[in-house]
Amino acid sequence: RQTKRRGAGGAEPAAAASDAGGKTKGAKRQKSESALAPAAAPKKGTSDGAKKKQVGKAAKTAGSSAIIKKQDDSEISPDSSGDRLRDSTPPSSEVAPVKKEPETKSQLAAAAAADPLSPSSSPSKGRSPSSSPSKRRVPIVPGSLPPPEGWKQIYDLVWELRLARDAPVDWAGCEVVGKGSEFHILVALMLSSQTKDQVVSEAMIGLKAWKRGGLTVDSILDMTDTELDTLIAKVGFHNNKTKFIKQTAQIIKDKYDSQVPQSAEELCSLPGIGPKMAYIILSAAFNIVTGIGIDTHMHRIFNILKWVESKTPEQTREQLEGWLPREEWPKINVLFVGLGQGTQQPVERHRLLQRSIDSSRPKDALLLVHQVGADMSSAADKASGETPLMYAVRKKNLEAVETLIQLEVKHQLRNTKGQTALDIATTSKQPKIQKMLVAYAALPRPPKPPKAAKIELPET
């Protein structure tokens, strides 16, 4: 149709617009302008019939160009929308209003207020904390958590096992060796990190007997680093503790007039003191209970008992305070630290197992002590060689013997007299226990795993 129109002398812009194909933006723009251009006037010298024929052909050509333009408009990039807007006013159904995006912060805030569900109202990376929801973990409010099921029965049983109060923490703990002086308690706690209570007690004795004034803020400042380090050389990380104690003494003298501060925040600001030490200092020195001091024994035991589900002692403290009655806060540290020491140190372990057998609930006590990590097989008394199973047989405690068999303790061990648990049951005429031990001894034992073969590397 365009070829015919060229031969007839028709308008060439319309034909060029029809032939362009819309490959580039310039071609598309040229096509748009050509489509909307008025039809070319007929040439002079033609008849009226030829004029009418040329006008009709031009109108048809303009209509076909408009159709091509409409098809191409659906494929062009959004950048060419401005070309369409520059044309004559289109129908309202074809052109949608262009929404101007806000650019400044004030415009963004206004847009967010006008449309809360718009993308601009959502918090984005780099926004200030006040304009986006906080991701900080919400702290647990004391007393806001439900207590774990059966915790009171376990707590009362531990209290019964710890009635004697003869674990190292009871006679060599920081509250004991530092009693009478807030500064002594603070120093003892700083020494206790990664160190046994017995070693801390020895170091405190040496510090109190220091020839130039004993253990005071001024005497610590008067010592050289070498002198202080020598006095506490047996404790763990004594080099760091020497530095921390000297720095803490200087801060207490300058900032607190040589008095130990009485708030957890101020105590935690001192070098080498964390939340655990701060809460214990407040409770032991000032009778101020604002939190629970959690050490590694308590963190381990409370996770085993499923009282908490935590990865750090600080998380354990927060969760425990969430449900434990506040009147138990000052008691629980020494109570469970002593239990933890009883499960790990040989002398205390044998004593703890004997008390479990003699308790009002021997089965529950033995299972509890085993659950929190006490090694039943090696808990023999050093002097007599008596094992917990021998002790239970000698005490004629059938429930304890059944529980120890259930825990698969070693039955063939002998005491210093050469007796096994079965020998003691036979000698003391205990047929029920004797029958149980005979059946237990007859049970097949799993074979011991073979030793790993030694690998000899070739000589190089």
Contacts in CASP RR format, 6 or more apart in sequence:
PFRMAT RR
TARGET T0000
AUTHOR 0000-0000-0000
METHOD contacts of the structure
MODEL  1
RQTKRRGAGGAEPAAAASDAGGKTKGAKRQKSESALAPAAAPKKGTSDGA
KKKQVGKAAKTAGSSAIIKKQDDSEISPDSSGDRLRDSTPPSSEVAPVKK
EPETKSQLAAAAAADPLSPSSSPSKGRSPSSSPSKRRVPIVPGSLPPPEG
WKQIYDLVWELRLARDAPVDWAGCEVVGKGSEFHILVALMLSSQTKDQVV
SEAMIGLKAWKRGGLTVDSILDMTDTELDTLIAKVGFHNNKTKFIKQTAQ
IIKDKYDSQVPQSAEELCSLPGIGPKMAYIILSAAFNIVTGIGIDTHMHR
IFNILKWVESKTPEQTREQLEGWLPREEWPKINVLFVGLGQGTQQPVERH
RLLQRSIDSSRPKDALLLVHQVGADMSSAADKASGETPLMYAVRKKNLEA
VETLIQLEVKHQLRNTKGQTALDIATTSKQPKIQKMLVAYAALPRPPKPP
KAAKIELPET
1 57 0 8 1.000
1 60 0 8 1.000
1 61 0 8 1.000
1 64 0 8 1.000
2 14 0 8 1.000
2 15 0 8 1.000
2 18 0 8 1.000
2 19 0 8 1.000
2 61 0 8 1.000
4 57 0 8 1.000
5 11 0 8 1.000
5 14 0 8 1.000
5 15 0 8 1.000
5 57 0 8 1.000
5 58 0 8 1.000
5 61 0 8 1.000
6 12 0 8 1.000
6 15 0 8 1.000
8 54 0 8 1.000
8 57 0 8 1.000
9 43 0 8 1.000
9 54 0 8 1.000
10 40 0 8 1.000
10 54 0 8 1.000
10 57 0 8 1.000
10 58 0 8 1.000
11 37 0 8 1.000
11 39 0 8 1.000
11 40 0 8 1.000
11 58 0 8 1.000
11 61 0 8 1.000
13 33 0 8 1.000
13 34 0 8 1.000
13 37 0 8 1.000
14 34 0 8 1.000
14 35 0 8 1.000
14 37 0 8 1.000
14 39 0 8 1.000
14 40 0 8 1.000
14 58 0 8 1.000
14 61 0 8 1.000
14 62 0 8 1.000
14 65 0 8 1.000
15 61 0 8 1.000
16 30 0 8 1.000
16 34 0 8 1.000
17 30 0 8 1.000
17 31 0 8 1.000
17 32 0 8 1.000
17 33 0 8 1.000
17 34 0 8 1.000
17 35 0 8 1.000
17 65 0 8 1.000
17 68 0 8 1.000
18 31 0 8 1.000
18 34 0 8 1.000
18 61 0 8 1.000
18 64 0 8 1.000
18 65 0 8 1.000
18 68 0 8 1.000
20 27 0 8 1.000
20 28 0 8 1.000
20 30 0 8 1.000
20 31 0 8 1.000
21 27 0 8 1.000
21 31 0 8 1.000
21 72 0 8 1.000
22 28 0 8 1.000
22 31 0 8 1.000
22 72 0 8 1.000
25 76 0 8 1.000
25 77 0 8 1.000
25 79 0 8 1.000
25 80 0 8 1.000
28 72 0 8 1.000
28 76 0 8 1.000
28 80 0 8 1.000
28 83 0 8 1.000
29 80 0 8 1.000
29 83 0 8 1.000
31 65 0 8 1.000
31 68 0 8 1.000
31 69 0 8 1.000
31 72 0 8 1.000
32 69 0 8 1.000
32 83 0 8 1.000
32 84 0 8 1.000
32 87 0 8 1.000
34 65 0 8 1.000
35 62 0 8 1.000
35 63 0 8 1.000
35 65 0 8 1.000
35 66 0 8 1.000
35 68 0 8 1.000
35 69 0 8 1.000
36 66 0 8 1.000
36 87 0 8 1.000
36 88 0 8 1.000
37 62 0 8 1.000
39 55 0 8 1.000
39 58 0 8 1.000
39 59 0 8 1.000
39 61 0 8 1.000
39 62 0 8 1.000
40 58 0 8 1.000
42 50 0 8 1.000
42 51 0 8 1.000
42 54 0 8 1.000
42 55 0 8 1.000
43 54 0 8 1.000
46 54 0 8 1.000
73 84 0 8 1.000
81 98 0 8 1.000
84 90 0 8 1.000
84 95 0 8 1.000
85 95 0 8 1.000
85 98 0 8 1.000
102 108 0 8 1.000
102 110 0 8 1.000
102 111 0 8 1.000
102 120 0 8 1.000
108 120 0 8 1.000
111 118 0 8 1.000
111 120 0 8 1.000
111 121 0 8 1.000
112 118 0 8 1.000
112 120 0 8 1.000
112 121 0 8 1.000
113 121 0 8 1.000
115 121 0 8 1.000
123 131 0 8 1.000
123 132 0 8 1.000
123 133 0 8 1.000
124 132 0 8 1.000
139 318 0 8 1.000
140 318 0 8 1.000
140 319 0 8 1.000
140 321 0 8 1.000
140 322 0 8 1.000
141 322 0 8 1.000
142 321 0 8 1.000
142 322 0 8 1.000
142 326 0 8 1.000
143 321 0 8 1.000
143 322 0 8 1.000
143 323 0 8 1.000
144 322 0 8 1.000
145 319 0 8 1.000
145 322 0 8 1.000
145 323 0 8 1.000
146 323 0 8 1.000
147 323 0 8 1.000
147 324 0 8 1.000
148 305 0 8 1.000
148 306 0 8 1.000
148 307 0 8 1.000
148 323 0 8 1.000
151 305 0 8 1.000
151 307 0 8 1.000
153 364 0 8 1.000
154 305 0 8 1.000
154 368 0 8 1.000
155 328 0 8 1.000
157 359 0 8 1.000
157 361 0 8 1.000
157 364 0 8 1.000
157 365 0 8 1.000
157 368 0 8 1.000
158 335 0 8 1.000
158 336 0 8 1.000
158 339 0 8 1.000
158 368 0 8 1.000
159 335 0 8 1.000
160 359 0 8 1.000
160 360 0 8 1.000
160 365 0 8 1.000
161 339 0 8 1.000
161 352 0 8 1.000
161 355 0 8 1.000
161 356 0 8 1.000
161 359 0 8 1.000
161 365 0 8 1.000
161 369 0 8 1.000
162 335 0 8 1.000
162 338 0 8 1.000
162 339 0 8 1.000
164 355 0 8 1.000
166 351 0 8 1.000
167 337 0 8 1.000
167 338 0 8 1.000
167 339 0 8 1.000
167 341 0 8 1.000
167 342 0 8 1.000
167 348 0 8 1.000
168 196 0 8 1.000
168 197 0 8 1.000
168 198 0 8 1.000
168 338 0 8 1.000
168 341 0 8 1.000
168 345 0 8 1.000
168 348 0 8 1.000
169 197 0 8 1.000
169 334 0 8 1.000
169 337 0 8 1.000
169 338 0 8 1.000
169 341 0 8 1.000
170 176 0 8 1.000
170 334 0 8 1.000
170 338 0 8 1.000
172 197 0 8 1.000
172 198 0 8 1.000
172 200 0 8 1.000
172 201 0 8 1.000
173 188 0 8 1.000
173 192 0 8 1.000
173 197 0 8 1.000
173 200 0 8 1.000
173 201 0 8 1.000
174 185 0 8 1.000
174 188 0 8 1.000
174 189 0 8 1.000
174 192 0 8 1.000
174 197 0 8 1.000
174 200 0 8 1.000
174 280 0 8 1.000
174 284 0 8 1.000
175 185 0 8 1.000
175 280 0 8 1.000
175 284 0 8 1.000
175 334 0 8 1.000
176 201 0 8 1.000
177 184 0 8 1.000
177 188 0 8 1.000
177 200 0 8 1.000
177 201 0 8 1.000
177 204 0 8 1.000
177 205 0 8 1.000
178 184 0 8 1.000
178 185 0 8 1.000
178 187 0 8 1.000
178 188 0 8 1.000
178 204 0 8 1.000
179 185 0 8 1.000
181 215 0 8 1.000
182 259 0 8 1.000
182 260 0 8 1.000
182 281 0 8 1.000
182 285 0 8 1.000
182 286 0 8 1.000
183 215 0 8 1.000
183 216 0 8 1.000
183 217 0 8 1.000
183 252 0 8 1.000
183 260 0 8 1.000
184 204 0 8 1.000
184 208 0 8 1.000
184 215 0 8 1.000
185 260 0 8 1.000
185 281 0 8 1.000
185 284 0 8 1.000
185 285 0 8 1.000
186 248 0 8 1.000
186 260 0 8 1.000
186 273 0 8 1.000
186 277 0 8 1.000
186 281 0 8 1.000
186 285 0 8 1.000
187 204 0 8 1.000
187 207 0 8 1.000
187 215 0 8 1.000
187 220 0 8 1.000
187 245 0 8 1.000
188 200 0 8 1.000
188 204 0 8 1.000
189 273 0 8 1.000
189 277 0 8 1.000
189 280 0 8 1.000
189 281 0 8 1.000
190 241 0 8 1.000
190 244 0 8 1.000
190 245 0 8 1.000
190 248 0 8 1.000
190 272 0 8 1.000
190 273 0 8 1.000
190 277 0 8 1.000
191 200 0 8 1.000
191 203 0 8 1.000
191 204 0 8 1.000
191 232 0 8 1.000
191 235 0 8 1.000
191 241 0 8 1.000
192 200 0 8 1.000
193 236 0 8 1.000
193 237 0 8 1.000
193 241 0 8 1.000
194 236 0 8 1.000
194 237 0 8 1.000
195 235 0 8 1.000
195 236 0 8 1.000
197 341 0 8 1.000
199 234 0 8 1.000
199 235 0 8 1.000
199 236 0 8 1.000
200 235 0 8 1.000
202 234 0 8 1.000
203 231 0 8 1.000
203 232 0 8 1.000
203 234 0 8 1.000
203 235 0 8 1.000
204 215 0 8 1.000
206 231 0 8 1.000
207 214 0 8 1.000
207 215 0 8 1.000
207 231 0 8 1.000
207 232 0 8 1.000
208 214 0 8 1.000
208 215 0 8 1.000
210 219 0 8 1.000
210 223 0 8 1.000
210 231 0 8 1.000
212 219 0 8 1.000
212 222 0 8 1.000
212 223 0 8 1.000
213 219 0 8 1.000
217 249 0 8 1.000
217 252 0 8 1.000
217 253 0 8 1.000
217 258 0 8 1.000
218 253 0 8 1.000
218 258 0 8 1.000
220 228 0 8 1.000
220 245 0 8 1.000
220 246 0 8 1.000
220 249 0 8 1.000
221 246 0 8 1.000
221 249 0 8 1.000
221 250 0 8 1.000
221 253 0 8 1.000
223 231 0 8 1.000
223 246 0 8 1.000
225 242 0 8 1.000
225 243 0 8 1.000
225 246 0 8 1.000
228 242 0 8 1.000
228 245 0 8 1.000
228 246 0 8 1.000
229 238 0 8 1.000
229 239 0 8 1.000
229 242 0 8 1.000
232 238 0 8 1.000
232 241 0 8 1.000
232 242 0 8 1.000
232 245 0 8 1.000
235 241 0 8 1.000
241 272 0 8 1.000
243 271 0 8 1.000
244 271 0 8 1.000
244 272 0 8 1.000
247 270 0 8 1.000
247 271 0 8 1.000
248 270 0 8 1.000
248 271 0 8 1.000
248 272 0 8 1.000
248 273 0 8 1.000
251 270 0 8 1.000
251 271 0 8 1.000
252 258 0 8 1.000
252 259 0 8 1.000
252 260 0 8 1.000
252 261 0 8 1.000
252 270 0 8 1.000
256 266 0 8 1.000
260 267 0 8 1.000
260 281 0 8 1.000
260 285 0 8 1.000
261 267 0 8 1.000
261 270 0 8 1.000
262 282 0 8 1.000
262 286 0 8 1.000
262 288 0 8 1.000
263 282 0 8 1.000
264 275 0 8 1.000
264 278 0 8 1.000
264 279 0 8 1.000
264 282 0 8 1.000
264 290 0 8 1.000
264 291 0 8 1.000
267 273 0 8 1.000
267 274 0 8 1.000
267 277 0 8 1.000
267 278 0 8 1.000
267 281 0 8 1.000
267 282 0 8 1.000
268 274 0 8 1.000
268 275 0 8 1.000
268 278 0 8 1.000
273 281 0 8 1.000
275 293 0 8 1.000
275 314 0 8 1.000
275 317 0 8 1.000
276 293 0 8 1.000
276 294 0 8 1.000
276 295 0 8 1.000
276 313 0 8 1.000
276 317 0 8 1.000
277 293 0 8 1.000
279 289 0 8 1.000
279 290 0 8 1.000
279 291 0 8 1.000
279 292 0 8 1.000
279 293 0 8 1.000
279 317 0 8 1.000
280 293 0 8 1.000
280 333 0 8 1.000
282 288 0 8 1.000
282 289 0 8 1.000
282 290 0 8 1.000
282 291 0 8 1.000
283 289 0 8 1.000
283 291 0 8 1.000
283 329 0 8 1.000
283 330 0 8 1.000
283 333 0 8 1.000
289 326 0 8 1.000
289 329 0 8 1.000
289 330 0 8 1.000
291 317 0 8 1.000
291 321 0 8 1.000
291 329 0 8 1.000
292 317 0 8 1.000
292 320 0 8 1.000
292 321 0 8 1.000
292 324 0 8 1.000
292 329 0 8 1.000
292 332 0 8 1.000
292 333 0 8 1.000
293 317 0 8 1.000
293 333 0 8 1.000
294 313 0 8 1.000
294 314 0 8 1.000
294 316 0 8 1.000
294 317 0 8 1.000
294 320 0 8 1.000
294 333 0 8 1.000
295 313 0 8 1.000
295 333 0 8 1.000
295 337 0 8 1.000
296 313 0 8 1.000
297 336 0 8 1.000
297 337 0 8 1.000
297 338 0 8 1.000
297 339 0 8 1.000
297 340 0 8 1.000
297 341 0 8 1.000
298 313 0 8 1.000
298 316 0 8 1.000
298 332 0 8 1.000
298 333 0 8 1.000
298 336 0 8 1.000
298 337 0 8 1.000
299 310 0 8 1.000
299 312 0 8 1.000
299 313 0 8 1.000
299 316 0 8 1.000
300 340 0 8 1.000
300 372 0 8 1.000
301 336 0 8 1.000
301 339 0 8 1.000
301 340 0 8 1.000
301 372 0 8 1.000
302 308 0 8 1.000
302 310 0 8 1.000
302 316 0 8 1.000
302 320 0 8 1.000
302 336 0 8 1.000
303 309 0 8 1.000
303 310 0 8 1.000
303 316 0 8 1.000
304 371 0 8 1.000
304 372 0 8 1.000
304 373 0 8 1.000
305 371 0 8 1.000
305 372 0 8 1.000
307 319 0 8 1.000
307 320 0 8 1.000
308 315 0 8 1.000
308 316 0 8 1.000
308 319 0 8 1.000
308 320 0 8 1.000
309 319 0 8 1.000
310 316 0 8 1.000
310 319 0 8 1.000
320 332 0 8 1.000
321 329 0 8 1.000
324 332 0 8 1.000
338 348 0 8 1.000
339 352 0 8 1.000
339 372 0 8 1.000
340 372 0 8 1.000
341 348 0 8 1.000
342 348 0 8 1.000
342 349 0 8 1.000
342 351 0 8 1.000
342 352 0 8 1.000
342 374 0 8 1.000
343 349 0 8 1.000
343 352 0 8 1.000
343 369 0 8 1.000
343 372 0 8 1.000
343 373 0 8 1.000
343 374 0 8 1.000
344 373 0 8 1.000
346 378 0 8 1.000
346 379 0 8 1.000
346 382 0 8 1.000
347 382 0 8 1.000
349 374 0 8 1.000
349 375 0 8 1.000
349 379 0 8 1.000
350 379 0 8 1.000
350 380 0 8 1.000
350 381 0 8 1.000
350 388 0 8 1.000
352 369 0 8 1.000
352 374 0 8 1.000
353 366 0 8 1.000
353 369 0 8 1.000
353 374 0 8 1.000
353 376 0 8 1.000
353 379 0 8 1.000
353 388 0 8 1.000
353 391 0 8 1.000
354 388 0 8 1.000
354 391 0 8 1.000
355 365 0 8 1.000
356 362 0 8 1.000
356 365 0 8 1.000
356 366 0 8 1.000
356 368 0 8 1.000
356 369 0 8 1.000
356 400 0 8 1.000
357 365 0 8 1.000
357 366 0 8 1.000
357 388 0 8 1.000
357 391 0 8 1.000
357 392 0 8 1.000
357 395 0 8 1.000
357 397 0 8 1.000
357 400 0 8 1.000
358 395 0 8 1.000
358 397 0 8 1.000
359 365 0 8 1.000
362 392 0 8 1.000
362 397 0 8 1.000
362 399 0 8 1.000
362 400 0 8 1.000
362 403 0 8 1.000
363 399 0 8 1.000
363 400 0 8 1.000
363 402 0 8 1.000
363 403 0 8 1.000
366 388 0 8 1.000
366 400 0 8 1.000
366 403 0 8 1.000
366 404 0 8 1.000
366 407 0 8 1.000
367 403 0 8 1.000
367 407 0 8 1.000
370 376 0 8 1.000
370 407 0 8 1.000
376 388 0 8 1.000
376 404 0 8 1.000
376 407 0 8 1.000
376 409 0 8 1.000
377 409 0 8 1.000
377 410 0 8 1.000
379 387 0 8 1.000
379 388 0 8 1.000
380 386 0 8 1.000
380 387 0 8 1.000
380 413 0 8 1.000
380 415 0 8 1.000
383 416 0 8 1.000
384 415 0 8 1.000
384 416 0 8 1.000
385 413 0 8 1.000
385 415 0 8 1.000
385 416 0 8 1.000
386 394 0 8 1.000
386 415 0 8 1.000
387 409 0 8 1.000
387 410 0 8 1.000
387 413 0 8 1.000
387 415 0 8 1.000
387 421 0 8 1.000
388 400 0 8 1.000
388 404 0 8 1.000
388 409 0 8 1.000
389 401 0 8 1.000
389 404 0 8 1.000
389 405 0 8 1.000
389 409 0 8 1.000
389 410 0 8 1.000
389 411 0 8 1.000
389 413 0 8 1.000
389 421 0 8 1.000
390 413 0 8 1.000
390 415 0 8 1.000
390 419 0 8 1.000
390 420 0 8 1.000
390 421 0 8 1.000
390 424 0 8 1.000
392 400 0 8 1.000
392 401 0 8 1.000
392 404 0 8 1.000
393 401 0 8 1.000
393 421 0 8 1.000
393 424 0 8 1.000
393 425 0 8 1.000
393 428 0 8 1.000
393 430 0 8 1.000
393 433 0 8 1.000
393 437 0 8 1.000
394 424 0 8 1.000
394 428 0 8 1.000
396 428 0 8 1.000
396 430 0 8 1.000
396 433 0 8 1.000
398 432 0 8 1.000
398 433 0 8 1.000
401 433 0 8 1.000
401 436 0 8 1.000
401 437 0 8 1.000
402 436 0 8 1.000
405 411 0 8 1.000
405 436 0 8 1.000
405 437 0 8 1.000
405 440 0 8 1.000
411 420 0 8 1.000
411 421 0 8 1.000
411 422 0 8 1.000
411 437 0 8 1.000
411 440 0 8 1.000
411 441 0 8 1.000
412 420 0 8 1.000
412 441 0 8 1.000
413 420 0 8 1.000
413 421 0 8 1.000
414 420 0 8 1.000
419 427 0 8 1.000
421 437 0 8 1.000
422 434 0 8 1.000
422 437 0 8 1.000
422 438 0 8 1.000
422 441 0 8 1.000
425 433 0 8 1.000
425 434 0 8 1.000
425 437 0 8 1.000
426 434 0 8 1.000
END
